[in-house]
């Protein structure tokens, strides 16, 4: 079987954990959460009015106490956006740990993965006022589902989608 690479679970786990730890240190030292939250809220501020007409108002720092407004109605976004942003770290660590990926392709995957994660987060944050202001059983279930998928499942889902071809090649010999 020329050219096939077998997946070593222990090697993958170690690569993931080391990548995760190093990225977390860089993330904290570079204040990545604040930068990500600013980008997330800026994107949601652009997308929100197009989706539902609510306008996002933020404090001078761009992150503290954002509020969605629609006429005389206001909904405070009581979410710690900088805490949500850390979900990007496991996605990047998974992409770094994936075997059989060239450096060029890995760089592309990191950029595409980070962009997709930001877009998914931005869309859900933009929907926030609709899910909170128009509270009913449907929006409760939808909000919970979107929160779970976005902030918990998205790193793994995006990683799997972006690396499916490599994973398929790696796992094929295990059958």
N, C-alpha and C positions, 0 to 999 in steps of 0.2 A: 504494500500500500504506500506507494511513493507520494510524498507531499502531505500526508495527513498528520494531524497533530492530535494527540490524545489529551483529554482534559484531566489534569491532576486536580482533584477537588481540594486537597490540602494546599497545593501551590496557589490555586485561584483564591482560596480563602485568605492565605497569608498576604498575597498581593493586594487583595481588596482591603484588608485591615491596615496594612502599612500605608497604602494610598489614602485611605480614609483619615487616618491619624495625621499624616502630613498635610493633607488638604485642610483639615480642621484647624491646624495650627496657622497655616497661611491665611485661611478664611478669617480667623479671629484677629490676627496681626494686621491684615489689610483692611479690616473693618468691612468685610465683604457683605455682611448682613445689611448694613446701612445702605451701601451702594445698591444692592439688589432691591431692597425695599423701596428706595427712591425710584428706580427704574420701573418696578412693578406698579407703584402708585401713579407714576407719570403715564404709563401705558393705560392703566385703568381709567385715568382722568380723560384720556382721549377716546377710549372705547365706550365708556359709560353713557355719555350723552347720545352717541349714535345708536346704542342698543335700546335705551329706555328713557332718555331725557334727563336723568339725574346728573348733577354736576358734583364732582369731587372737590372739596375745599380742604386744603392742608395748611399746617402751620408753616412758619418761615423755614424750618429745617426740612420740610418736605415729607416728613414721616410721622411726627407726633400728632396724635388726635385728629386723624382725617375724618371728615364728615361729608356725607352725601346730602345734597340739597336739591329740592324740586319745588319751586315756589316757596310757600311758607312751611313746607314739610322738611324735616331734617332727620337723618339717621346717622348716628355716630358709629363709625366702623371700629368697634371695640375688639380689634384683633391685633396681636403683636406681629406686625408684618416682618420685622427683622428676625423674629423667631421662626416664622414660616419659611423664610428664605434659606435656612440651613438644609432644607431638603435637596438643594442642588448638590451638596457635598457628596452624599451617597451615590447619586447618579454619576458624577464625575469619577468617583472612586471605582464604580462598577465598570465604566468605560476604560479606565486606566488598567484595570486588572484583567480585562478580557484578553485571552491569549490569541495568537495567530492573526494579529492586526498590525499592519505596517505603521511606522511612525507618522507618515503623511496621512494615512486614513484615520489613525487615532486622533490626530489634531483636528481633522474635519469632523469626526464623530463628537469630540468634545465641544466644538463650536455649535454644531447642529443640535446636540443634546441640550446644552445650556439655553439655546434660543427657544427650543420647543418647550422646555420646562418653564421658562419665563412667559411664553405665550399662553400656556395652559393656566398658570397661576393668574396671569393678567385677566383672562376671560372670566375666571371664577370670582376674582375680586371685583371685577366690573359688574357682575350679577348681584353682588352683595345687597344693595338697597332693595332690589325686587324681592329677594328671598326673605328679607327682614321686615320691610314695611308692609308687604302684602302677605302677612303671616296666615297660613292655613295648613292643613295636613299635607297637601301636595308640596308646598314650598318647604315645609319642615323636612320631609323625606328627601326632596331634591337637594336641599342645602346640605343635609348630612351626607348623602351619597357623593355629591360633588366635592365636599370637603375631604372625605375619605379617599376618593379616587385621586384627587389632585395632590393633596399634601402628604399622603401615605403611599399610594400606589403609583403615582406618576413616575418617580425615579426608576422603579423596576420595569414598568410598562414601556417607558421610552427607551431604556437600555435594551430590553428584549427586542423591541421593534427595530432599533438601529443595528443591532448585532445578530439578528436572527440568522443571517446567511453564515456568519462565522461560527455561531453556536451549532448550527445544523451540521456543518462540516466537521466540527470537533466531536460532536456527540454521535455521529453516524457510526464510527467504529465500535461504539459501546453496545450496539444491538446484538 
